[in-house]
Amino acid sequence: MKKYDLCVIGAGPAGYAAAMRAIDFGKSVVLIEKDKVGGAGLYDGALSSKTMWELSQRVYDVNETIVSVGRRKFEISWEEVQKTINEALFDRKFQYSCHIKLLEAETEHSIFKYERGVGRFKDKNVIEIAKEDGRVKEIYADYTVIATGSKPRKLPNCDVDEKIIMTSDGIHHIEDYPRSLVIVGAGVIGCEYATIFSNFGKTKVHLIDRADKILPFEDDDISEIVQKNLQKKGVVIHHNASLERLEKKDGEVEYELSYKDGKKEVIRVEKALLSIGRVLNAKGLQMENAGVKMSKRGVHIGDIDTQTNVPNIYAVGDASGHIALVNIGESEGRHAVERMFGQKTEKLSYDNVSTIMFVQPEVASVGLNEKQCHEQNIPVKVVKIDYSCIARAIAMRKTQGFFKIIVTNDDKMKILGMRAIGEHASSAIQAVALLIKMNKGIEELADMVHPHPSIIEGIQECLRMLLDKSIFKSSVFKDKLWCYSCVEGVCTPLQRL
C-alpha cells in the first residue's frame, strides 16, 4: 500500500491549491479526482459563465453605440459564443494538464501523484480509489483534505433534464439562444445569467424573485441600479413571487406564481434555469468510515477552521460550508495545509473577502455593507462618490455607478467595508481589502499618489471627503457626493464646507 503525507480528494480550485501548497513543504501528495481537474471553477461554473458574460458585455456595449446612431444591430451566433467559451476552457484545461504531467515527471522521488477515480474512506487513514475500469486500489495518508465541491441544488418534484429545465450544469450546453427563459432565483448567479442573456438581446428573460428586490442581501442602492438595467433590457422581474409549480409541457416550460395579494399567474417559456444555490458533493465518500461528522451546510468544522472532528481530516472549499467562491476555496485549501505542515496557528479570516458580481454594471465588494452594519448596530460613517465625478469614467463614457466606503464612526475611521458598482469596479477594491486586513485607517490611501486618469481616483476622493480635504465638496455636489454618519439606524449628513 502506497503511503502519502497528504491525500486530497477533489481537484477543483480548493483541492488543487491544497495539493500544490503541500508540495511547497516537500510533502508527498496524491490528488484524486473522479471527473475533471478544475471542477466547477472551470467547467459549467466560474470560467465558462464569466467568459460568456465578457462576450455578452461587448455585444451590448457595441449595440449601445451603433444603434443610437441609426446603424443595424450587431448580432453574434450561439455557435460563436460556444466557440469562445470552449477556447477559454481549453486554455485553462491545457495549463492544468501540462502542470500535472510535468509535476509527476519532474518531482524527485515521485512526491506528487494524480489519480483519476472516486476516492472513499476505508478508515481515517486509508482511502480507496475506484477506477473507471473497475479496478480498486488503496493508499495510506497521514492527512486527508476533503475538497469534493458542490453541485447545483434542484427543486423537489421538478424534472431537471438539463435540456429544457436546467441548472448551471446544462445552460452552457444548449444548442441555440432560447427564445424565452425563466430564471428561478434572483441572487448573484440568477442575476448574472439574466444579465448575460438580456445582453445578447435574443432571449426574453423572466426572473423570479421571492423578495421585494433582487440581490436582497445587498444595499438598496446597489440592487436598484442592477434592477433598473435589467428592466431596461426587457427582463421581467416577478417580485414577492412564490413558485407554485414549474413543469415541462409540450417541449416547453410552464410555471405558476402566486403573490401575497392572492393573485396568481401562469406563464409559458421555452426553457427554465434553476439558480437556487448548491449542495455538497458527498455521495460515495463514505465519511462515516472515518468518523467524520456532517453539519447542515457541509462537513462539520470544529473550533479549528478547516479541520473536521477527526484531527487528521480537513474540509475546504464548498465542502466546508463557508462561502462558495473560488478564491475562498483556494485560501482554505492553502490554509489547511499550512496548519498541517507549517505550524500555522492563526485562524483564517473572512473579514476582507473580495467578491465580484458579474451583472450590469459589475459590482465588487469587500467587508461589511451598510445593511449589515445597521443589523449589527455598528455606528459608522459612510462616504459615496458618483462615477460621473471620476475623470476616467467620463473619458470612457461609463458614468453609471459609485464607490461607497464604510468606516468606524470615530477619529480612527478604520475601514469596515466597501461597495463599488460600475466600470472596472473589480479592479478598484484590492487596496481597501488590504487596509481592512491590516486593521488600518484611511490616511495612507488618501495621501497616496494615484495614477491619472484612473477609476481608483474615486476611492481617493471618498477618503479625502472623510478627512475634510476633498477636491469636490459634498455640500455643493449633493446629488453626486454623499458623506453621512449612521448611528442606531439614523443617518445624518456630515457637515462639509
Buried (B, 14 or more C-beta within 10 A) or exposed (E): EEEBBBBBBBBBBBBBBBBBBBBEBEBBBBBBBBBBBBBBBBBBBBBBBBBBBEBBBEBBBBBEEEEEEEEEEBEBEBEEBBEBBBEBBEEBBEEBBEEBEEBEEEBEEEBBBBBBBBBBBBEBBBBBBBEEEEEEEEBBBBBBBBBBBBBBEBBEEBEBEBEBBBBBBBBBEBEEBBEBBBBBBBBBBBBBBBBBBBBBBBBBBBBBBBBEBBBBEBBEBBBBBBBEBBEEBEBBBBBBBEBEEBBBEEEBBBBBBBEEEEEEEEBEBBBBBBBBEBEBBBEEBBBEBBEBEBEEBBBBBEEBBBBBBBEBBBBBBBBBBBBBBBBBBBBBBBBBBBBBBBEBEEEBEEEBBBBBBBBBBBBBBBBBBBBBBBEEEBEBBBBBBBBBBBEBBEEBEBBBBBBBBBBBBEEEBBBBBBBBBBBBBBBBBBBBBBBBBEEBBBBEBBEEEBEEEBBBBBBBBBBBBBBEEBEBBBEEBEEBBBBBBBEEEEEEEBEBE
